[in-house]
Amino acid sequence: MTGSPESVPGSSRSTSSRAERWLAGVARAGRTTLTHAGELAFLLRDIAVALVSLRVAPRAIVRQMYVMGVESLPIVILTAVLAGIVTSQQGGYQFTGAIPLYVLGSVVAESVVLEMGPVLTAIVLVGRVGARITAELGTMKVSEQIDAFYSVGRDPIPILAAPRVVAGIVVVPVLVGIANLVGILAGMISADLTVGLGPASFLYGARLYWNSWDLFYSLTKALVFGFTIPVIAIHMGLRTEGGAEGVGKTTTQAVMFMTLAVLVMDALFPPLLLD
């Protein structure tokens, strides 16, 4: 007995149904993307207005700088030490007698300053700072504390959002600078202990191929990451809904979005600033 056309695998109706589902998925993804983009644009506008109108308390900025910077310093330093050690050990392992050993100093310095320092610091701050911001603001949102600001005629953006963005812009380049220095020093010590490359030879190799633009490139990355991480975290926190479960779900999504944003921007930097 012949089945109906819709039950036959590969029929035109089945193909049309799959195409409709695919188009519906694309439409939903596009609508979600545009919604996030619009909400981010409004958030950035409100933050800019709050800063220009001087409605952001300096004390709030200093407090957020302490939370983002001083409290994050131990994990940033530990990450930088491990990055320098691993880069030095792997570089020394790859070198042969045909390559002067002092070149390892350049490999470690350039790798840490151009890539490992800013990117690993940003990834650490995504989990250490970004997730915290999203969870804090998300909890305030689902417990109606954000609505309470509006009910008494106060704008939460100058109080909750703008200080975190300013603090991120100021603090992350400082943390990246510290991470760069610590990573290079750790790599130098590791090179001395593992392959016998003394500090003088290591620093000679590091200076041999050093370009001042590299430091500017690293700190520019840090500045962009320091802006992006709190903005995404604030945006996701302020759109949280669904109680405690919603806070957990939104925080997970925020960490994913922040990590992807850092990696995508990291991939865009070389063709924009190194070519």
N, C-alpha and C positions, 0 to 999 in steps of 0.2 A: 504494500500500500504506500503510495507516494505521499510524503509529508507536505505540509503547507510550505509556501516559499519562505516564511519567516523562520521556520524550524530547520531549514536546510543549511548546513554550514557553508559559508562562502557565498551565500546568496546576496543579491544586491541590497535587500532590506537589511540584512545583518551588517554588511559593509557600511551602509548609510547610518545605522545606529552607532557603530563604532566611531565613525567620523563625527557624528553629532556629539557624542560623549567627549571626544578629544577637543572639539571646538569649544564645548562648554567649559572644559577644564582650562583651556587657554584663556577664555574670557574671564573666568574666576581669578586666575593668576594675574591677569592684566588689571582687573578691577582692584585687587588687593594691593598690587604694586603702586597704582595711582593713588590709592587711599593713603598708603604710608608716605608717599612722596608729598602729597598735599598737606598731611598733618605735620610732617617734618618742616615743610616750608613755613607754615603758620607758627610752629614752635620757634624756629630761627628768627622769624620776624619779631615775635614777642620778646625773645631774649635780647635782640638788638635794641628794641625800644626801651627795655628796662635798663640796659647799660647806658644808652645815650641820655636817658632822662635821669641818670644817677640815682636810681631807686634800689640799687644793690648795696647792701651793707658791707663795708670792708671787713668787719669782724666775721661775717659768714664766709667770705672768700678765704680768709686766713684759716678758719676752722677746716674748711674743705681741703685746703692745701696741706694741712697737717695730716688729715685722714688719708688723702691720696698719696702724699709724698713720704712723710716721715714713717708712717705705719707700713708703707709698702717697701721701704728701703731694704730690710733684711732679705726678703725673698728676691728682690731685684739683684742684690749683690750676689746671693747664692747662685742664681741663674747665670749671671755674668761669669762667675768663677768657673762653673761647669762648662759653659760655652767656650771659654778661652782654653781650658784644659783639653777638651775634646778636639777642638780645631788644631791645637798644637800637636797632639798625639797623632791624629790622622794625617796631618801634613808631613810630620817627620817619618811616618811609616811609608808614605808614598815616594819620598825622595830617594834617589839613587846617587851613586858616586858622581854621575855626570852633572848633577845640579849642586851648586854651592849651597852649603847648609844654611848660610846666613839669609838666604831667600825666605826661609821659614818665618823670619821676623816680619817680612812684608805680607806673607800669606795670612798670618794671624791678625796683624793690624788691620789689613784691608777687609778681611772677612768679618771681624768683630765690628768695625766702625760702619761699614757699608750695609751689613745685613744682620748679623747676629744680635748686636746691641739693640738697635731700635725695634726689630721685629719681635724678639723674645721678650723684651721689656713690655711691649704692647700686649702680647699674648698673656703675660702674667697679669697685667693690669685689667685685662678683660675679665678674668676670673676673680681677681682680688678687689677691683673697684667697680667695674661695670655691672657685675652681677649684684653687688651690694646696693648700688644705686637703684637698679630695677626693682629689687626686692623691697627696699625701703619705700619707694614711691608707690609701688604696686600695693603694698600693705595699706598705705595711707589712702589709696584710691578705693579699695574694696571696703575699707572701714569708714568711708565717707568723710575722712579728714580733709581731703581736697575740696569736697563740696562745702565743708564748713568754712574754708577760707572765702569762697565766693559768697556764702550766706551772710558774712559779716562785712562784705565789701572790700576784701583784700585779694589782691592778685597773687596766686602762688608762684608765678614764674620768677619774679625778682627774689623770692625767698628760697625756693627749692631748686630751681633750674639754673638760673644765671650764675650763681656762685660756683656751682659744680663745673660748668663749662669753662669759666675763667680760670679756676684752679687747675683743671686739666691742661689747658693751654700753657700755663706757667710751669707746672710741676713736671710734666712728662719729659720735656727737653732736658731738664736738670737730671732726672733719673737716667735718661739715656746717656748723657755725658758721663755720669758716674759709672754706668754699666760698661761703657766703652773703655774707660781707664782701668777699671777692675779686670775686665776681660783680657786686655792686653798684658797687664801685669801677671795675671794667672797663667796666660799662655807663655810668657817669658820664663817664669819659674818652672813650668812643666817642661819646656824645651831644654832647660839646663839639666833637669833631673833625668829626662828620658833619652835624649839624643846627645847630650853633652854640649849644647850650644850655649855659650856664656852670654850674660846680659849685654856685654859690649857688642858682640857680633850680632845678637838679636836686634838690638836697637839700630845698629848700622844697616841691617837689612830692612828694618821698618822705615827708616828715613830715606833709604835709597829710592823707593817707589812711592813715597808719600806725596799726596797732593792736597793742598789746603781746601780744595773744593770738596774733598771727601767728608770733611767735618761738617761743612755747610749742608751737604746732602743728607748726612745722618741726622742732624738737628732739624732739618726741614721735614724729614719723615716723622720725627718725634712730635713736631708741632702739629702736623696733620692728624696723627694718631691721637694726640692729646685732645684735639677738638672732636674727632669722630666718636671716640669711645663714650664720653659722657653724653653727647647728643643722642646717640642711639639708645643708650641706657635710660635716659630721661623720657624719651619718646615712648619706649615700650612700657615703662613704669606707669606713665600717665594714661595709657590706654588699657590697663589691666582691668579685668572683670571676672567674676565667678568665684569669689571667696579665696580661701587658702589654696585650693587646687589651681585656680586661675593664676595666682601669684607664682606658683611653681612652674606652671606651663609657660607663662610669659617670660620668666627669668631664663628658662632653658632656651626659648626662642631668641631672646636678646643676646645671650652668649653666642649662639650660632651666628646671628646676624653680625655681631661685632667682630667675631673671628673672620668671617668671610670678607667683611669690609676691609679689615687690616690686610689680609692676604691679597685681595684684589688691588688695593691701592699700592701695596708693595710691588706687585707685578707691573704697575703702570709707571712707577718712578724711574726705572732705568731708561726707557725710551724718551721720557720727558726731560730728565736732568743729566743723564750720563752720555747720551749720543752727541 
